[in-house]
Amino acid sequence: MNAPILIVGAGHAGGRAALTLREEGYTGRLILIGDEPHVPYERPPLSKGLLQGSADLASCSLCDHERLNALGIEHIAGNPVTRLEPQQQRLQLADGQWLPYAGLLLATGGRARRLPQEQANVLYLRTHDEALALRDSLTPGTRLVVVGGGFIGLEVAATARGLGCEVTLLEAGPRLAGRVLPPVISEALLDLHRQQGVDVRVNVALASIQADGVLLVDGQRLPCDWVVVGIGMQPNIELAT
Ligand SMILES: Cc1cc2nc3c(=O)[nH]c(=O)nc-3n(C[C@H](O)[C@H](O)[C@H](O)COP(=O)(O)OP(=O)(O)OC[C@H]3O[C@@H](n4cnc5c(N)ncnc54)[C@H](O)[C@@H]3O)c2cc1C
């Protein structure tokens, strides 16, 4: 049998590419390889409907197992690619098996940028499973500190507030979403979040995260139950490099 086309990364790009190859008439063997345990899904609802409880994995998914099977797309889940040998046109999975390829698409996307300090009360939001863990934490009265005033941090703050949490949002820069929005929109977002009861603080530097709160560089302590960190993403370029 001819070597397959391999798609590494079963996210939006990888999943969509596999479906498009079939839609455009590619009939050869096609394998979609992901490190997450799920079929490809869209991430935007994770910080919106999924946190609110109005969306679930099925409604976020690009397709289900039946559609992948019907299209002859083999899906290897929860088994990341760990090694690439382009000269030999093959790659290795975490479980040790080698797969040859005729064509290769790297669609490995990115991961949440993490703070150097790991702490049990710190949550991130990049994957479906992280969104579920966060959703379970957002019960009424929960004290939440959100680190990062970009899209993810703001969406989490808004949703958590809507669910009855006490939310403080810390932004290191002088304004919200400062890298992607003009000042007038940052101002509007600031007003809106404050009106909704989010304690938004800008120009704030985090010193450390403790088991029961966060410590700011100016010595102030903010007690909380959970810290959600939304400080951007890091591209998954290790394999390509
Ligand atoms: C909470 C949240 C909300 C968002 N909201 C919006 C929005 O409202 N609007 C908008 O435009 N964008 C939004 N985005 C951004 C959007 O989701 C991303 O741009 C999109 O996910 C990029 O898709 P991708 O397939 O390129 O990468 P990814 O979604 O990162 O998918 C790549 C996949 O490859 C996997 N992978 C990496 N390395 C390997 C390996 N070695 N082996 C196997 N698999 C591997 C990764 O784990 C991941 O599953 C949001 C993102 C998040 C996290």
The ligand as an ORCA input file, in Angstrom:
! r2SCAN-3c Opt
* xyz 0 1
  C     -10.258     29.694     24.887
  C      -9.963     30.153     23.487
  C     -10.850     30.998     22.838
  C     -10.579     31.435     21.546
  N     -11.488     32.263     20.943
  C     -11.248     32.677     19.698
  C     -12.191     33.529     19.017
  O     -13.201     33.920     19.586
  N     -11.885     33.891     17.743
  C     -10.762     33.467     17.093
  O     -10.549     33.812     15.934
  N      -9.862     32.657     17.701
  C     -10.078     32.267     18.971
  N      -9.157     31.456     19.591
  C      -7.936     31.054     18.861
  C      -8.190     29.825     17.981
  O      -8.804     28.821     18.746
  C      -6.849     29.341     17.419
  O      -6.429     30.311     16.500
  C      -7.000     27.979     16.756
  O      -7.260     27.017     17.750
  C      -5.752     27.606     15.981
  O      -5.981     26.333     15.421
  P      -4.788     25.352     15.040
  O      -5.409     24.083     14.553
  O      -3.822     26.052     14.166
  O      -3.995     25.092     16.410
  P      -4.467     24.402     17.751
  O      -5.888     24.708     18.042
  O      -3.437     24.749     18.760
  O      -4.374     22.845     17.419
  C      -3.131     22.158     17.294
  C      -3.293     20.769     17.867
  O      -2.085     20.045     17.634
  C      -1.719     19.369     18.823
  N      -0.292     19.040     18.809
  C       0.757     19.857     19.057
  N       1.921     19.179     18.943
  C       1.602     17.904     18.619
  C       2.376     16.723     18.388
  N       3.713     16.727     18.436
  N       1.722     15.569     18.092
  C       0.364     15.555     18.003
  N      -0.411     16.641     18.219
  C       0.189     17.807     18.529
  C      -2.105     20.379     19.890
  O      -2.165     19.821     21.171
  C      -3.492     20.785     19.390
  O      -4.463     19.834     19.753
  C      -9.396     31.008     20.884
  C      -8.494     30.163     21.554
  C      -8.758     29.733     22.826
  C      -7.784     28.818     23.532
*
